Amino acid sequence: MRAGQELTRMGTRRGRVRKDAMEKEVLPSWHATRRRRRVLAGTGGAAVAMVWAGTVISWNLAPSDTAMYWTIGLLMAAVVIVIPVLTVLNAATRGTASLPEAQLDERQVTERLRAHAVAHQVMLVLLVVVAVAVFSVPGDRGTYVPIAAVVTGVAALFLTHLVMPVLVAGWRQADPPPDDEDRHHQVREE
């Protein structure tokens, strides 16, 4: 009984730490406006596209050193880009797509549901495109498919599924309403 209580307490503490981390302002100038958040989301999407490009390279060139170097290089570049993008977008959305639902308010839960719905629609379209591309490859049952392309494709699907809700939440988030002080300054300037 005591071990269960300790685990619950640790889980609660970890949840609070995670929520506190999401509440901190991380590079606020990077996500201050909707345009900047959309640039970040687009950058994250480009990083995901790099992994998909590695899959195409592996499919067409593997097994070769060229395919290996390009695929690994694209994967490493994608990881280097995705980590800060997700960190900043999570801070911008206050963890809407990443925190447990119990730690979100009603507005955040609604935004989370919308982000997940759009992310699922995007993933469905992506899966259909991948299926059509794979099934349209000429050949018969003996057609050679490099295992590197399969592994990279699975990694690309996983990464896309993982980051898509955060990218969508960052893309959709509206700018906060201006403060009263900002409104007074705008009225006085006019």
C-alpha positions in Angstrom: 0.0 0.0 0.0 2.8 2.4 0.9 4.6 1.8 -2.4 1.5 2.6 -4.4 1.1 5.9 -2.4 4.7 6.7 -3.0 4.3 6.1 -6.8 1.1 8.3 -6.8 2.9 11.1 -5.0 5.9 10.8 -7.4 3.5 10.9 -10.4 1.7 14.0 -9.0 5.0 15.7 -8.3 6.3 14.9 -11.8 3.0 16.3 -13.2 3.4 19.5 -11.3 7.0 19.9 -12.5 5.9 19.3 -16.1 3.1 21.8 -15.8 5.4 24.4 -14.2 7.9 23.8 -17.0 5.2 24.5 -19.5 4.2 27.7 -17.8 7.7 29.2 -18.1 8.4 31.7 -20.8 10.8 30.0 -23.2 12.1 32.3 -25.8 9.0 34.5 -25.8 10.1 36.5 -28.8 10.0 33.3 -30.9 6.3 32.8 -30.2 5.0 36.2 -29.4 2.8 36.5 -32.5 0.6 34.1 -34.5 2.9 34.7 -37.5 6.0 33.6 -35.6 4.2 30.5 -34.2 3.2 29.6 -37.7 6.8 30.0 -38.9 7.8 27.7 -36.1 5.1 25.2 -37.0 6.2 25.3 -40.6 9.8 24.8 -39.6 8.7 21.7 -37.6 6.8 20.5 -40.6 9.9 21.0 -42.8 11.9 19.0 -40.3 9.4 16.1 -40.5 9.6 16.3 -44.3 13.3 15.8 -44.0 12.8 12.4 -42.4 10.3 11.6 -45.2 12.9 12.7 -47.7 15.4 10.3 -46.0 12.8 7.5 -46.6 12.6 8.3 -50.3 16.4 8.4 -50.5 16.6 5.0 -48.8 14.0 3.5 -51.1 15.8 4.7 -54.2 19.5 4.4 -53.3 19.8 1.8 -50.5 21.9 -0.2 -50.0 24.6 2.3 -50.6 26.9 4.6 -48.6 25.2 7.6 -50.2 21.8 6.6 -49.0 23.1 5.9 -45.5 24.9 9.3 -45.2 22.0 11.3 -46.6 19.4 9.5 -44.5 21.4 9.8 -41.2 22.2 13.4 -42.0 18.6 14.3 -42.7 17.4 12.4 -39.6 20.0 14.2 -37.3 19.1 17.6 -38.8 15.4 16.9 -38.3 16.0 16.0 -34.6 18.1 19.2 -34.1 15.3 21.3 -35.6 12.3 19.5 -34.0 13.5 19.6 -30.4 13.7 23.4 -30.0 10.6 23.9 -32.2 8.5 21.6 -30.0 9.9 23.2 -26.8 9.0 26.7 -27.9 5.5 25.6 -29.3 4.8 23.7 -26.1 5.6 26.9 -24.1 3.5 29.0 -26.5 0.5 26.8 -26.1 1.1 26.2 -22.4 1.3 22.5 -22.9 -2.1 22.2 -24.6 -1.1 19.2 -26.6 1.4 17.7 -24.2 0.1 17.9 -20.6 -2.4 15.4 -19.2 -6.0 16.5 -19.6 -6.5 16.9 -15.8 -3.9 19.7 -15.8 -5.7 21.8 -18.5 -8.5 24.2 -18.2 -11.7 24.0 -20.4 -10.3 26.2 -23.1 -7.1 24.2 -23.4 -9.0 20.9 -23.5 -11.1 22.3 -26.3 -8.0 23.4 -28.2 -6.4 20.1 -27.5 -9.3 18.2 -29.0 -9.3 20.4 -32.1 -5.6 20.0 -32.5 -5.8 16.3 -32.2 -8.7 16.1 -34.6 -6.8 18.1 -37.3 -3.6 16.1 -36.6 -5.6 12.9 -37.2 -7.0 14.2 -40.4 -3.5 15.1 -41.6 -2.2 11.7 -40.6 -5.0 10.0 -42.5 -4.2 12.0 -45.7 -0.5 11.2 -45.2 -1.1 7.5 -44.7 -3.3 7.4 -47.9 -0.5 9.2 -49.8 2.1 6.7 -48.5 -0.1 3.7 -49.4 -0.8 5.0 -52.9 2.9 5.7 -53.4 3.9 2.2 -52.2 1.2 0.4 -54.2 2.0 2.3 -57.3 5.6 1.1 -57.5 6.0 -1.0 -60.6 6.9 -4.6 -60.0 5.6 -7.9 -58.8 5.8 -9.8 -55.5 9.5 -10.2 -55.9 10.3 -6.5 -56.0 13.1 -5.6 -53.7 12.3 -3.1 -50.9 15.3 -2.0 -48.9 14.9 -2.6 -45.2 16.5 0.8 -44.6 13.5 2.4 -46.4 11.0 0.5 -44.2 12.8 1.4 -41.0 13.1 5.0 -42.0 9.5 5.1 -43.1 8.3 3.7 -39.8 10.5 6.3 -38.0 9.0 9.1 -40.2 5.4 7.9 -39.4 6.3 7.8 -35.7 7.8 11.3 -35.7 5.0 12.7 -37.7 2.4 11.2 -35.4 4.3 12.4 -32.3 4.8 16.1 -33.4 1.7 16.8 -35.5 -0.7 17.7 -32.5 1.9 20.2 -31.2 2.5 21.7 -34.6 -1.3 22.0 -35.2 -1.9 23.6 -31.8 0.9 26.1 -32.4 -0.5 26.9 -35.9 -4.0 27.4 -34.6 -3.3 29.4 -31.5 -4.7 32.9 -31.8 -2.9 36.0 -30.4 -4.0 37.0 -27.0 -6.2 40.1 -26.8 -4.3 43.3 -26.2 -3.9 44.5 -22.6 -6.0 47.5 -21.5 -2.7 49.6 -21.3 -2.0 48.7 -25.0 -5.6 49.8 -26.0 -5.1 53.1 -24.2 -1.8 53.7 -26.0 -3.4 53.0 -29.3 -6.3 55.3 -28.6 -4.0 58.1 -27.5 -1.8 57.7 -30.6 -4.7 58.1 -32.9 
